[in-house]
Amino acid sequence: MNLFDIITQQLANSLVLGSFYGLVAIGYSLVYGIIKLLNFAHGDIYMVGAFIGFGILSLVSGFLGAGWWESPCP
């Protein structure tokens, strides 16, 4: 893996993470702007979405059935 690949991957990672932070910030600001009260239930909704996303990803990729927790040595 060369330097260009690493920089490209880190740029993609930062864009995805920044987009997620922006989505959370927009959700908080919309709720605060409407009812003038912070609703911290957004964290619960995002966590449920993360668990569902991880479950779908692990089913599609076979991550949980790959035996990643087993030791490579007998």
PQR file of N, CA, C, O and H, with PARSE charges and radii, in Angstrom:
ATOM      1  N   MET A   1       0.852  -1.169   0.000 -0.4000 1.5000
ATOM      2  CA  MET A   1       0.000   0.000   0.000 -0.0000 2.0000
ATOM      3  C   MET A   1       0.901   1.236   0.000  0.5500 1.7000
ATOM      4  O   MET A   1       1.747   1.406   0.878 -0.5500 1.4000
ATOM      5  N   ASN A   2       0.706   2.065  -0.972 -0.4000 1.5000
ATOM      6  CA  ASN A   2       1.559   3.247  -1.073 -0.0000 2.0000
ATOM      7  C   ASN A   2       0.930   4.445  -0.367  0.5500 1.7000
ATOM      8  O   ASN A   2      -0.170   4.363   0.180 -0.5500 1.4000
ATOM      9  H   ASN A   2       0.018   1.926  -1.685  0.4000 1.0000
ATOM     10  N   LEU A   3       1.646   5.536  -0.396 -0.4000 1.5000
ATOM     11  CA  LEU A   3       1.223   6.734   0.333 -0.0000 2.0000
ATOM     12  C   LEU A   3      -0.062   7.317  -0.244  0.5500 1.7000
ATOM     13  O   LEU A   3      -0.907   7.801   0.510 -0.5500 1.4000
ATOM     14  H   LEU A   3       2.540   5.602  -0.840  0.4000 1.0000
ATOM     15  N   PHE A   4      -0.225   7.280  -1.553 -0.4000 1.5000
ATOM     16  CA  PHE A   4      -1.435   7.819  -2.183 -0.0000 2.0000
ATOM     17  C   PHE A   4      -2.673   7.056  -1.740  0.5500 1.7000
ATOM     18  O   PHE A   4      -3.714   7.664  -1.496 -0.5500 1.4000
ATOM     19  H   PHE A   4       0.461   6.886  -2.165  0.4000 1.0000
ATOM     20  N   ASP A   5      -2.580   5.732  -1.631 -0.4000 1.5000
ATOM     21  CA  ASP A   5      -3.712   4.931  -1.179 -0.0000 2.0000
ATOM     22  C   ASP A   5      -4.092   5.263   0.266  0.5500 1.7000
ATOM     23  O   ASP A   5      -5.273   5.333   0.605 -0.5500 1.4000
ATOM     24  H   ASP A   5      -1.733   5.238  -1.830  0.4000 1.0000
ATOM     25  N   ILE A   6      -3.096   5.463   1.096 -0.4000 1.5000
ATOM     26  CA  ILE A   6      -3.346   5.783   2.501 -0.0000 2.0000
ATOM     27  C   ILE A   6      -4.022   7.153   2.625  0.5500 1.7000
ATOM     28  O   ILE A   6      -4.981   7.314   3.380 -0.5500 1.4000
ATOM     29  H   ILE A   6      -2.137   5.406   0.820  0.4000 1.0000
ATOM     30  N   ILE A   7      -3.513   8.129   1.879 -0.4000 1.5000
ATOM     31  CA  ILE A   7      -4.095   9.470   1.936 -0.0000 2.0000
ATOM     32  C   ILE A   7      -5.522   9.456   1.405  0.5500 1.7000
ATOM     33  O   ILE A   7      -6.397  10.112   1.970 -0.5500 1.4000
ATOM     34  H   ILE A   7      -2.734   7.998   1.266  0.4000 1.0000
ATOM     35  N   THR A   8      -5.768   8.720   0.328 -0.4000 1.5000
ATOM     36  CA  THR A   8      -7.116   8.631  -0.231 -0.0000 2.0000
ATOM     37  C   THR A   8      -8.074   7.972   0.753  0.5500 1.7000
ATOM     38  O   THR A   8      -9.206   8.428   0.914 -0.5500 1.4000
ATOM     39  H   THR A   8      -5.058   8.187  -0.131  0.4000 1.0000
ATOM     40  N   GLN A   9      -7.634   6.906   1.410 -0.4000 1.5000
ATOM     41  CA  GLN A   9      -8.490   6.226   2.376 -0.0000 2.0000
ATOM     42  C   GLN A   9      -8.784   7.109   3.576  0.5500 1.7000
ATOM     43  O   GLN A   9      -9.916   7.137   4.058 -0.5500 1.4000
ATOM     44  H   GLN A   9      -6.715   6.535   1.280  0.4000 1.0000
ATOM     45  N   GLN A  10      -7.788   7.828   4.065 -0.4000 1.5000
ATOM     46  CA  GLN A  10      -8.003   8.718   5.202 -0.0000 2.0000
ATOM     47  C   GLN A  10      -8.917   9.887   4.829  0.5500 1.7000
ATOM     48  O   GLN A  10      -9.704  10.346   5.656 -0.5500 1.4000
ATOM     49  H   GLN A  10      -6.868   7.806   3.674  0.4000 1.0000
ATOM     50  N   LEU A  11      -8.816  10.369   3.594 -0.4000 1.5000
ATOM     51  CA  LEU A  11      -9.716  11.419   3.140 -0.0000 2.0000
ATOM     52  C   LEU A  11     -11.155  10.920   3.095  0.5500 1.7000
ATOM     53  O   LEU A  11     -12.071  11.625   3.519 -0.5500 1.4000
ATOM     54  H   LEU A  11      -8.176   9.996   2.922  0.4000 1.0000
ATOM     55  N   ALA A  12     -11.357   9.715   2.584 -0.4000 1.5000
ATOM     56  CA  ALA A  12     -12.703   9.135   2.557 -0.0000 2.0000
ATOM     57  C   ALA A  12     -13.228   8.915   3.969  0.5500 1.7000
ATOM     58  O   ALA A  12     -14.396   9.191   4.242 -0.5500 1.4000
ATOM     59  H   ALA A  12     -10.613   9.143   2.239  0.4000 1.0000
ATOM     60  N   ASN A  13     -12.381   8.420   4.871 -0.4000 1.5000
ATOM     61  CA  ASN A  13     -12.791   8.212   6.259 -0.0000 2.0000
ATOM     62  C   ASN A  13     -13.205   9.525   6.922  0.5500 1.7000
ATOM     63  O   ASN A  13     -14.206   9.578   7.637 -0.5500 1.4000
ATOM     64  H   ASN A  13     -11.432   8.196   4.649  0.4000 1.0000
ATOM     65  N   SER A  14     -12.433  10.576   6.683 -0.4000 1.5000
ATOM     66  CA  SER A  14     -12.755  11.858   7.313 -0.0000 2.0000
ATOM     67  C   SER A  14     -14.035  12.452   6.743  0.5500 1.7000
ATOM     68  O   SER A  14     -14.791  13.087   7.479 -0.5500 1.4000
ATOM     69  H   SER A  14     -11.620  10.533   6.102  0.4000 1.0000
ATOM     70  N   LEU A  15     -14.299  12.264   5.459 -0.4000 1.5000
ATOM     71  CA  LEU A  15     -15.546  12.760   4.884 -0.0000 2.0000
ATOM     72  C   LEU A  15     -16.762  12.027   5.454  0.5500 1.7000
ATOM     73  O   LEU A  15     -17.788  12.648   5.733 -0.5500 1.4000
ATOM     74  H   LEU A  15     -13.685  11.748   4.862  0.4000 1.0000
ATOM     75  N   VAL A  16     -16.650  10.716   5.626 -0.4000 1.5000
ATOM     76  CA  VAL A  16     -17.763   9.946   6.186 -0.0000 2.0000
ATOM     77  C   VAL A  16     -18.005  10.337   7.642  0.5500 1.7000
ATOM     78  O   VAL A  16     -19.149  10.555   8.041 -0.5500 1.4000
ATOM     79  H   VAL A  16     -15.817  10.211   5.399  0.4000 1.0000
ATOM     80  N   LEU A  17     -16.947  10.427   8.429 -0.4000 1.5000
ATOM     81  CA  LEU A  17     -17.101  10.791   9.837 -0.0000 2.0000
ATOM     82  C   LEU A  17     -17.612  12.221   9.987  0.5500 1.7000
ATOM     83  O   LEU A  17     -18.465  12.486  10.835 -0.5500 1.4000
ATOM     84  H   LEU A  17     -16.018  10.250   8.104  0.4000 1.0000
ATOM     85  N   GLY A  18     -17.101  13.144   9.176 -0.4000 1.5000
ATOM     86  CA  GLY A  18     -17.584  14.515   9.223 -0.0000 2.0000
ATOM     87  C   GLY A  18     -19.040  14.628   8.808  0.5500 1.7000
ATOM     88  O   GLY A  18     -19.786  15.439   9.357 -0.5500 1.4000
ATOM     89  H   GLY A  18     -16.409  12.929   8.488  0.4000 1.0000
ATOM     90  N   SER A  19     -19.445  13.818   7.841 -0.4000 1.5000
ATOM     91  CA  SER A  19     -20.855  13.816   7.429 -0.0000 2.0000
ATOM     92  C   SER A  19     -21.748  13.314   8.551  0.5500 1.7000
ATOM     93  O   SER A  19     -22.841  13.838   8.764 -0.5500 1.4000
ATOM     94  H   SER A  19     -18.839  13.160   7.395  0.4000 1.0000
ATOM     95  N   PHE A  20     -21.283  12.300   9.266 -0.4000 1.5000
ATOM     96  CA  PHE A  20     -22.060  11.788  10.396 -0.0000 2.0000
ATOM     97  C   PHE A  20     -22.181  12.830  11.498  0.5500 1.7000
ATOM     98  O   PHE A  20     -23.264  13.027  12.049 -0.5500 1.4000
ATOM     99  H   PHE A  20     -20.395  11.874   9.093  0.4000 1.0000
ATOM    100  N   TYR A  21     -21.083  13.496  11.823 -0.4000 1.5000
ATOM    101  CA  TYR A  21     -21.134  14.559  12.831 -0.0000 2.0000
ATOM    102  C   TYR A  21     -22.062  15.685  12.384  0.5500 1.7000
ATOM    103  O   TYR A  21     -22.807  16.233  13.197 -0.5500 1.4000
ATOM    104  H   TYR A  21     -20.204  13.336  11.376  0.4000 1.0000
ATOM    105  N   GLY A  22     -22.025  16.030  11.109 -0.4000 1.5000
ATOM    106  CA  GLY A  22     -22.914  17.060  10.588 -0.0000 2.0000
ATOM    107  C   GLY A  22     -24.373  16.663  10.688  0.5500 1.7000
ATOM    108  O   GLY A  22     -25.227  17.489  11.011 -0.5500 1.4000
ATOM    109  H   GLY A  22     -21.420  15.584  10.448  0.4000 1.0000
ATOM    110  N   LEU A  23     -24.664  15.383  10.407 -0.4000 1.5000
ATOM    111  CA  LEU A  23     -26.033  14.899  10.511 -0.0000 2.0000
ATOM    112  C   LEU A  23     -26.540  14.987  11.943  0.5500 1.7000
ATOM    113  O   LEU A  23     -27.677  15.396  12.176 -0.5500 1.4000
ATOM    114  H   LEU A  23     -23.970  14.712  10.144  0.4000 1.0000
ATOM    115  N   VAL A  24     -25.710  14.607  12.897 -0.4000 1.5000
ATOM    116  CA  VAL A  24     -26.096  14.694  14.305 -0.0000 2.0000
ATOM    117  C   VAL A  24     -26.305  16.155  14.709  0.5500 1.7000
ATOM    118  O   VAL A  24     -27.268  16.478  15.405 -0.5500 1.4000
ATOM    119  H   VAL A  24     -24.786  14.275  12.708  0.4000 1.0000
ATOM    120  N   ALA A  25     -25.409  17.028  14.275 -0.4000 1.5000
ATOM    121  CA  ALA A  25     -25.528  18.446  14.623 -0.0000 2.0000
ATOM    122  C   ALA A  25     -26.781  19.071  14.024  0.5500 1.7000
ATOM    123  O   ALA A  25     -27.448  19.874  14.676 -0.5500 1.4000
ATOM    124  H   ALA A  25     -24.627  16.766  13.710  0.4000 1.0000
ATOM    125  N   ILE A  26     -27.106  18.706  12.781 -0.4000 1.5000
ATOM    126  CA  ILE A  26     -28.322  19.234  12.158 -0.0000 2.0000
ATOM    127  C   ILE A  26     -29.557  18.744  12.906  0.5500 1.7000
ATOM    128  O   ILE A  26     -30.503  19.507  13.106 -0.5500 1.4000
ATOM    129  H   ILE A  26     -26.564  18.053  12.251  0.4000 1.0000
ATOM    130  N   GLY A  27     -29.557  17.489  13.317 -0.4000 1.5000
ATOM    131  CA  GLY A  27     -30.689  16.959  14.077 -0.0000 2.0000
ATOM    132  C   GLY A  27     -30.879  17.683  15.395  0.5500 1.7000
ATOM    133  O   GLY A  27     -32.000  18.030  15.765 -0.5500 1.4000
ATOM    134  H   GLY A  27     -28.790  16.870  13.155  0.4000 1.0000
ATOM    135  N   TYR A  28     -29.776  17.912  16.107 -0.4000 1.5000
ATOM    136  CA  TYR A  28     -29.875  18.636  17.378 -0.0000 2.0000
ATOM    137  C   TYR A  28     -30.334  20.079  17.171  0.5500 1.7000
ATOM    138  O   TYR A  28     -31.165  20.583  17.927 -0.5500 1.4000
ATOM    139  H   TYR A  28     -28.865  17.630  15.807  0.4000 1.0000
ATOM    140  N   SER A  29     -29.795  20.741  16.148 -0.4000 1.5000
ATOM    141  CA  SER A  29     -30.159  22.143  15.949 -0.0000 2.0000
ATOM    142  C   SER A  29     -31.604  22.291  15.485  0.5500 1.7000
ATOM    143  O   SER A  29     -32.265  23.265  15.846 -0.5500 1.4000
ATOM    144  H   SER A  29     -29.120  20.332  15.534  0.4000 1.0000
ATOM    145  N   LEU A  30     -32.109  21.343  14.691 -0.4000 1.5000
ATOM    146  CA  LEU A  30     -33.512  21.412  14.282 -0.0000 2.0000
ATOM    147  C   LEU A  30     -34.447  21.231  15.468  0.5500 1.7000
ATOM    148  O   LEU A  30     -35.424  21.965  15.614 -0.5500 1.4000
ATOM    149  H   LEU A  30     -31.573  20.552  14.398  0.4000 1.0000
ATOM    150  N   VAL A  31     -34.146  20.252  16.315 -0.4000 1.5000
ATOM    151  CA  VAL A  31     -35.000  20.021  17.475 -0.0000 2.0000
ATOM    152  C   VAL A  31     -34.917  21.195  18.441  0.5500 1.7000
ATOM    153  O   VAL A  31     -35.936  21.632  18.977 -0.5500 1.4000
ATOM    154  H   VAL A  31     -33.352  19.656  16.196  0.4000 1.0000
ATOM    155  N   TYR A  32     -33.713  21.707  18.667 -0.4000 1.5000
ATOM    156  CA  TYR A  32     -33.570  22.842  19.586 -0.0000 2.0000
ATOM    157  C   TYR A  32     -34.248  24.087  19.023  0.5500 1.7000
ATOM    158  O   TYR A  32     -34.838  24.859  19.778 -0.5500 1.4000
ATOM    159  H   TYR A  32     -32.886  21.352  18.233  0.4000 1.0000
ATOM    160  N   GLY A  33     -34.174  24.292  17.718 -0.4000 1.5000
ATOM    161  CA  GLY A  33     -34.795  25.458  17.107 -0.0000 2.0000
ATOM    162  C   GLY A  33     -36.302  25.426  17.182  0.5500 1.7000
ATOM    163  O   GLY A  33     -36.945  26.475  17.227 -0.5500 1.4000
ATOM    164  H   GLY A  33     -33.695  23.664  17.104  0.4000 1.0000
ATOM    165  N   ILE A  34     -36.875  24.237  17.196 -0.4000 1.5000
ATOM    166  CA  ILE A  34     -38.333  24.142  17.206 -0.0000 2.0000
ATOM    167  C   ILE A  34     -38.894  24.200  18.623  0.5500 1.7000
ATOM    168  O   ILE A  34     -39.810  24.978  18.890 -0.5500 1.4000
ATOM    169  H   ILE A  34     -36.352  23.385  17.160  0.4000 1.0000
ATOM    170  N   ILE A  35     -38.357  23.387  19.535 -0.4000 1.5000
ATOM    171  CA  ILE A  35     -38.958  23.315  20.874 -0.0000 2.0000
ATOM    172  C   ILE A  35     -38.112  23.972  21.966  0.5500 1.7000
ATOM    173  O   ILE A  35     -38.494  23.963  23.136 -0.5500 1.4000
ATOM    174  H   ILE A  35     -37.612  22.755  19.318  0.4000 1.0000
ATOM    175  N   LYS A  36     -36.964  24.542  21.585 -0.4000 1.5000
ATOM    176  CA  LYS A  36     -36.071  25.219  22.539 -0.0000 2.0000
ATOM    177  C   LYS A  36     -35.667  24.314  23.710  0.5500 1.7000
ATOM    178  O   LYS A  36     -35.514  24.772  24.843 -0.5500 1.4000
ATOM    179  H   LYS A  36     -36.654  24.549  20.634  0.4000 1.0000
ATOM    180  N   LEU A  37     -35.501  23.034  23.414 -0.4000 1.5000
ATOM    181  CA  LEU A  37     -35.097  22.065  24.424 -0.0000 2.0000
ATOM    182  C   LEU A  37     -34.277  20.984  23.729  0.5500 1.7000
ATOM    183  O   LEU A  37     -34.678  20.483  22.679 -0.5500 1.4000
ATOM    184  H   LEU A  37     -35.625  22.662  22.494  0.4000 1.0000
ATOM    185  N   LEU A  38     -33.139  20.622  24.300 -0.4000 1.5000
ATOM    186  CA  LEU A  38     -32.321  19.576  23.695 -0.0000 2.0000
ATOM    187  C   LEU A  38     -32.913  18.210  24.010  0.5500 1.7000
ATOM    188  O   LEU A  38     -33.246  17.914  25.158 -0.5500 1.4000
ATOM    189  H   LEU A  38     -32.813  21.029  25.153  0.4000 1.0000
ATOM    190  N   ASN A  39     -33.037  17.398  22.999 -0.4000 1.5000
ATOM    191  CA  ASN A  39     -33.569  16.057  23.150 -0.0000 2.0000
ATOM    192  C   ASN A  39     -32.419  15.084  22.899  0.5500 1.7000
ATOM    193  O   ASN A  39     -31.964  14.930  21.765 -0.5500 1.4000
ATOM    194  H   ASN A  39     -32.767  17.639  22.067  0.4000 1.0000
ATOM    195  N   PHE A  40     -31.956  14.435  23.950 -0.4000 1.5000
ATOM    196  CA  PHE A  40     -30.813  13.545  23.814 -0.0000 2.0000
ATOM    197  C   PHE A  40     -31.206  12.141  23.388  0.5500 1.7000
ATOM    198  O   PHE A  40     -30.386  11.226  23.466 -0.5500 1.4000
ATOM    199  H   PHE A  40     -32.325  14.559  24.871  0.4000 1.0000
ATOM    200  N   ALA A  41     -32.431  11.950  22.942 -0.4000 1.5000
ATOM    201  CA  ALA A  41     -32.860  10.643  22.440 -0.0000 2.0000
ATOM    202  C   ALA A  41     -32.270  10.362  21.066  0.5500 1.7000
ATOM    203  O   ALA A  41     -32.365   9.236  20.577 -0.5500 1.4000
ATOM    204  H   ALA A  41     -33.096  12.694  22.878  0.4000 1.0000
ATOM    205  N   HIS A  42     -31.661  11.362  20.433 -0.4000 1.5000
ATOM    206  CA  HIS A  42     -31.031  11.123  19.141 -0.0000 2.0000
ATOM    207  C   HIS A  42     -29.937  10.065  19.256  0.5500 1.7000
ATOM    208  O   HIS A  42     -29.751   9.262  18.342 -0.5500 1.4000
ATOM    209  H   HIS A  42     -31.583  12.277  20.830  0.4000 1.0000
ATOM    210  N   GLY A  43     -29.225  10.059  20.354 -0.4000 1.5000
ATOM    211  CA  GLY A  43     -28.167   9.072  20.550 -0.0000 2.0000
ATOM    212  C   GLY A  43     -28.704   7.654  20.525  0.5500 1.7000
ATOM    213  O   GLY A  43     -28.064   6.755  19.980 -0.5500 1.4000
ATOM    214  H   GLY A  43     -29.376  10.712  21.097  0.4000 1.0000
ATOM    215  N   ASP A  44     -29.867   7.449  21.106 -0.4000 1.5000
ATOM    216  CA  ASP A  44     -30.483   6.119  21.088 -0.0000 2.0000
ATOM    217  C   ASP A  44     -30.845   5.702  19.671  0.5500 1.7000
ATOM    218  O   ASP A  44     -30.629   4.556  19.277 -0.5500 1.4000
ATOM    219  H   ASP A  44     -30.387   8.179  21.549  0.4000 1.0000
ATOM    220  N   ILE A  45     -31.392   6.626  18.919 -0.4000 1.5000
ATOM    221  CA  ILE A  45     -31.778   6.318  17.540 -0.0000 2.0000
ATOM    222  C   ILE A  45     -30.544   5.984  16.707  0.5500 1.7000
ATOM    223  O   ILE A  45     -30.564   5.027  15.933 -0.5500 1.4000
ATOM    224  H   ILE A  45     -31.568   7.557  19.239  0.4000 1.0000
ATOM    225  N   TYR A  46     -29.472   6.761  16.855 -0.4000 1.5000
ATOM    226  CA  TYR A  46     -28.250   6.497  16.091 -0.0000 2.0000
ATOM    227  C   TYR A  46     -27.620   5.171  16.510  0.5500 1.7000
ATOM    228  O   TYR A  46     -27.064   4.465  15.669 -0.5500 1.4000
ATOM    229  H   TYR A  46     -29.456   7.538  17.483  0.4000 1.0000
ATOM    230  N   MET A  47     -27.696   4.822  17.783 -0.4000 1.5000
ATOM    231  CA  MET A  47     -27.126   3.553  18.239 -0.0000 2.0000
ATOM    232  C   MET A  47     -27.907   2.374  17.689  0.5500 1.7000
ATOM    233  O   MET A  47     -27.311   1.375  17.285 -0.5500 1.4000
ATOM    234  H   MET A  47     -28.148   5.396  18.467  0.4000 1.0000
ATOM    235  N   VAL A  48     -29.229   2.472  17.665 -0.4000 1.5000
ATOM    236  CA  VAL A  48     -30.042   1.405  17.075 -0.0000 2.0000
ATOM    237  C   VAL A  48     -29.702   1.254  15.594  0.5500 1.7000
ATOM    238  O   VAL A  48     -29.587   0.137  15.089 -0.5500 1.4000
ATOM    239  H   VAL A  48     -29.713   3.283  17.993  0.4000 1.0000
ATOM    240  N   GLY A  49     -29.542   2.379  14.903 -0.4000 1.5000
ATOM    241  CA  GLY A  49     -29.150   2.329  13.496 -0.0000 2.0000
ATOM    242  C   GLY A  49     -27.777   1.697  13.302  0.5500 1.7000
ATOM    243  O   GLY A  49     -27.553   0.970  12.334 -0.5500 1.4000
ATOM    244  H   GLY A  49     -29.635   3.286  15.313  0.4000 1.0000
ATOM    245  N   ALA A  50     -26.858   1.975  14.225 -0.4000 1.5000
ATOM    246  CA  ALA A  50     -25.526   1.369  14.131 -0.0000 2.0000
ATOM    247  C   ALA A  50     -25.593  -0.137  14.341  0.5500 1.7000
ATOM    248  O   ALA A  50     -24.922  -0.888  13.633 -0.5500 1.4000
ATOM    249  H   ALA A  50     -27.039   2.566  15.011  0.4000 1.0000
ATOM    250  N   PHE A  51     -26.393  -0.591  15.305 -0.4000 1.5000
ATOM    251  CA  PHE A  51     -26.530  -2.022  15.528 -0.0000 2.0000
ATOM    252  C   PHE A  51     -27.187  -2.716  14.339  0.5500 1.7000
ATOM    253  O   PHE A  51     -26.766  -3.803  13.944 -0.5500 1.4000
ATOM    254  H   PHE A  51     -26.938   0.019  15.880  0.4000 1.0000
ATOM    255  N   ILE A  52     -28.202  -2.102  13.777 -0.4000 1.5000
ATOM    256  CA  ILE A  52     -28.859  -2.695  12.603 -0.0000 2.0000
ATOM    257  C   ILE A  52     -27.898  -2.727  11.418  0.5500 1.7000
ATOM    258  O   ILE A  52     -27.825  -3.723  10.699 -0.5500 1.4000
ATOM    259  H   ILE A  52     -28.544  -1.219  14.098  0.4000 1.0000
ATOM    260  N   GLY A  53     -27.162  -1.636  11.218 -0.4000 1.5000
ATOM    261  CA  GLY A  53     -26.185  -1.603  10.131 -0.0000 2.0000
ATOM    262  C   GLY A  53     -25.093  -2.642  10.300  0.5500 1.7000
ATOM    263  O   GLY A  53     -24.696  -3.284   9.327 -0.5500 1.4000
ATOM    264  H   GLY A  53     -27.221  -0.827  11.802  0.4000 1.0000
ATOM    265  N   PHE A  54     -24.599  -2.819  11.523 -0.4000 1.5000
ATOM    266  CA  PHE A  54     -23.575  -3.832  11.770 -0.0000 2.0000
ATOM    267  C   PHE A  54     -24.129  -5.235  11.547  0.5500 1.7000
ATOM    268  O   PHE A  54     -23.442  -6.101  11.006 -0.5500 1.4000
ATOM    269  H   PHE A  54     -24.921  -2.297  12.313  0.4000 1.0000
ATOM    270  N   GLY A  55     -25.375  -5.457  11.966 -0.4000 1.5000
ATOM    271  CA  GLY A  55     -25.984  -6.770  11.757 -0.0000 2.0000
ATOM    272  C   GLY A  55     -26.140  -7.098  10.280  0.5500 1.7000
ATOM    273  O   GLY A  55     -25.839  -8.211   9.851 -0.5500 1.4000
ATOM    274  H   GLY A  55     -25.934  -4.754  12.406  0.4000 1.0000
ATOM    275  N   ILE A  56     -26.607  -6.135   9.509 -0.4000 1.5000
ATOM    276  CA  ILE A  56     -26.757  -6.365   8.065 -0.0000 2.0000
ATOM    277  C   ILE A  56     -25.404  -6.563   7.410  0.5500 1.7000
ATOM    278  O   ILE A  56     -25.247  -7.445   6.567 -0.5500 1.4000
ATOM    279  H   ILE A  56     -26.852  -5.230   9.858  0.4000 1.0000
ATOM    280  N   LEU A  57     -24.424  -5.754   7.786 -0.4000 1.5000
ATOM    281  CA  LEU A  57     -23.092  -5.888   7.218 -0.0000 2.0000
ATOM    282  C   LEU A  57     -22.468  -7.235   7.559  0.5500 1.7000
ATOM    283  O   LEU A  57     -21.819  -7.851   6.713 -0.5500 1.4000
ATOM    284  H   LEU A  57     -24.551  -5.037   8.472  0.4000 1.0000
ATOM    285  N   SER A  58     -22.660  -7.694   8.789 -0.4000 1.5000
ATOM    286  CA  SER A  58     -22.080  -8.977   9.177 -0.0000 2.0000
ATOM    287  C   SER A  58     -22.794 -10.139   8.490  0.5500 1.7000
ATOM    288  O   SER A  58     -22.161 -11.151   8.189 -0.5500 1.4000
ATOM    289  H   SER A  58     -23.187  -7.193   9.476  0.4000 1.0000
ATOM    290  N   LEU A  59     -24.096 -10.016   8.238 -0.4000 1.5000
ATOM    291  CA  LEU A  59     -24.796 -11.063   7.494 -0.0000 2.0000
ATOM    292  C   LEU A  59     -24.359 -11.110   6.037  0.5500 1.7000
ATOM    293  O   LEU A  59     -24.178 -12.190   5.474 -0.5500 1.4000
ATOM    294  H   LEU A  59     -24.610  -9.194   8.483  0.4000 1.0000
ATOM    295  N   VAL A  60     -24.193  -9.956   5.435 -0.4000 1.5000
ATOM    296  CA  VAL A  60     -23.819  -9.901   4.025 -0.0000 2.0000
ATOM    297  C   VAL A  60     -22.379 -10.355   3.822  0.5500 1.7000
ATOM    298  O   VAL A  60     -22.094 -11.081   2.869 -0.5500 1.4000
ATOM    299  H   VAL A  60     -24.340  -9.079   5.893  0.4000 1.0000
ATOM    300  N   SER A  61     -21.475  -9.947   4.688 -0.4000 1.5000
ATOM    301  CA  SER A  61     -20.057 -10.255   4.496 -0.0000 2.0000
ATOM    302  C   SER A  61     -19.645 -11.579   5.133  0.5500 1.7000
ATOM    303  O   SER A  61     -18.549 -12.068   4.860 -0.5500 1.4000
ATOM    304  H   SER A  61     -21.706  -9.358   5.462  0.4000 1.0000
ATOM    305  N   GLY A  62     -20.484 -12.164   5.964 -0.4000 1.5000
ATOM    306  CA  GLY A  62     -20.117 -13.399   6.642 -0.0000 2.0000
ATOM    307  C   GLY A  62     -19.101 -13.177   7.745  0.5500 1.7000
ATOM    308  O   GLY A  62     -18.344 -14.088   8.082 -0.5500 1.4000
ATOM    309  H   GLY A  62     -21.375 -11.767   6.185  0.4000 1.0000
ATOM    310  N   PHE A  63     -19.074 -11.978   8.315 -0.4000 1.5000
ATOM    311  CA  PHE A  63     -18.075 -11.624   9.324 -0.0000 2.0000
ATOM    312  C   PHE A  63     -18.208 -12.480  10.581  0.5500 1.7000
ATOM    313  O   PHE A  63     -17.201 -12.937  11.123 -0.5500 1.4000
ATOM    314  H   PHE A  63     -19.690 -11.238   8.042  0.4000 1.0000
ATOM    315  N   LEU A  64     -19.420 -12.702  11.046 -0.4000 1.5000
ATOM    316  CA  LEU A  64     -19.602 -13.439  12.294 -0.0000 2.0000
ATOM    317  C   LEU A  64     -19.341 -14.925  12.128  0.5500 1.7000
ATOM    318  O   LEU A  64     -18.988 -15.599  13.096 -0.5500 1.4000
ATOM    319  H   LEU A  64     -20.238 -12.332  10.606  0.4000 1.0000
ATOM    320  N   GLY A  65     -19.509 -15.449  10.922 -0.4000 1.5000
ATOM    321  CA  GLY A  65     -19.277 -16.868  10.702 -0.0000 2.0000
ATOM    322  C   GLY A  65     -17.863 -17.191  10.260  0.5500 1.7000
ATOM    323  O   GLY A  65     -17.563 -18.350   9.973 -0.5500 1.4000
ATOM    324  H   GLY A  65     -19.796 -14.902  10.135  0.4000 1.0000
ATOM    325  N   ALA A  66     -16.980 -16.193  10.198 -0.4000 1.5000
ATOM    326  CA  ALA A  66     -15.640 -16.413   9.667 -0.0000 2.0000
ATOM    327  C   ALA A  66     -14.681 -16.963  10.716  0.5500 1.7000
ATOM    328  O   ALA A  66     -13.571 -17.367  10.368 -0.5500 1.4000
ATOM    329  H   ALA A  66     -17.224 -15.252  10.432  0.4000 1.0000
ATOM    330  N   GLY A  67     -15.064 -16.991  11.956 -0.4000 1.5000
ATOM    331  CA  GLY A  67     -14.191 -17.509  13.006 -0.0000 2.0000
ATOM    332  C   GLY A  67     -13.077 -16.549  13.369  0.5500 1.7000
ATOM    333  O   GLY A  67     -11.963 -16.987  13.659 -0.5500 1.4000
ATOM    334  H   GLY A  67     -15.966 -16.663  12.238  0.4000 1.0000
ATOM    335  N   TRP A  68     -13.344 -15.252  13.362 -0.4000 1.5000
ATOM    336  CA  TRP A  68     -12.310 -14.257  13.626 -0.0000 2.0000
ATOM    337  C   TRP A  68     -11.845 -14.275  15.072  0.5500 1.7000
ATOM    338  O   TRP A  68     -10.777 -13.745  15.379 -0.5500 1.4000
ATOM    339  H   TRP A  68     -14.249 -14.896  13.127  0.4000 1.0000
ATOM    340  N   TRP A  69     -12.630 -14.880  15.976 -0.4000 1.5000
ATOM    341  CA  TRP A  69     -12.288 -14.889  17.381 -0.0000 2.0000
ATOM    342  C   TRP A  69     -11.401 -16.081  17.742  0.5500 1.7000
ATOM    343  O   TRP A  69     -10.844 -16.134  18.838 -0.5500 1.4000
ATOM    344  H   TRP A  69     -13.497 -15.311  15.726  0.4000 1.0000
ATOM    345  N   GLU A  70     -11.272 -17.033  16.822 -0.4000 1.5000
ATOM    346  CA  GLU A  70     -10.490 -18.227  17.106 -0.0000 2.0000
ATOM    347  C   GLU A  70      -9.016 -17.951  16.901  0.5500 1.7000
ATOM    348  O   GLU A  70      -8.630 -17.118  16.081 -0.5500 1.4000
ATOM    349  H   GLU A  70     -11.725 -16.990  15.931  0.4000 1.0000
ATOM    350  N   SER A  71      -8.205 -18.658  17.653 -0.4000 1.5000
ATOM    351  CA  SER A  71      -6.767 -18.507  17.534 -0.0000 2.0000
ATOM    352  C   SER A  71      -6.284 -19.193  16.261  0.5500 1.7000
ATOM    353  O   SER A  71      -6.766 -20.277  15.934 -0.5500 1.4000
ATOM    354  H   SER A  71      -8.519 -19.335  18.318  0.4000 1.0000
ATOM    355  N   PRO A  72      -5.336 -18.584  15.526 -0.5600 1.5000
ATOM    356  CA  PRO A  72      -4.838 -19.219  14.305  0.2800 2.0000
ATOM    357  C   PRO A  72      -3.959 -20.432  14.582  0.5500 1.7000
ATOM    358  O   PRO A  72      -3.753 -21.261  13.695 -0.5500 1.4000
ATOM    359  N   CYS A  73      -3.437 -20.546  15.804 -0.4000 1.5000
ATOM    360  CA  CYS A  73      -2.597 -21.687  16.149 -0.0000 2.0000
ATOM    361  C   CYS A  73      -3.443 -22.783  16.766  0.5500 1.7000
ATOM    362  O   CYS A  73      -4.366 -22.489  17.526 -0.5500 1.4000
ATOM    363  H   CYS A  73      -3.605 -19.873  16.524  0.4000 1.0000
ATOM    364  N   PRO A  74      -3.149 -24.045  16.458 -0.5600 1.5000
ATOM    365  CA  PRO A  74      -3.934 -25.148  17.046  0.2800 2.0000
ATOM    366  C   PRO A  74      -3.676 -25.353  18.517  0.5500 1.7000
ATOM    367  O   PRO A  74      -4.268 -26.242  19.129 -0.5500 1.4000
TER
END
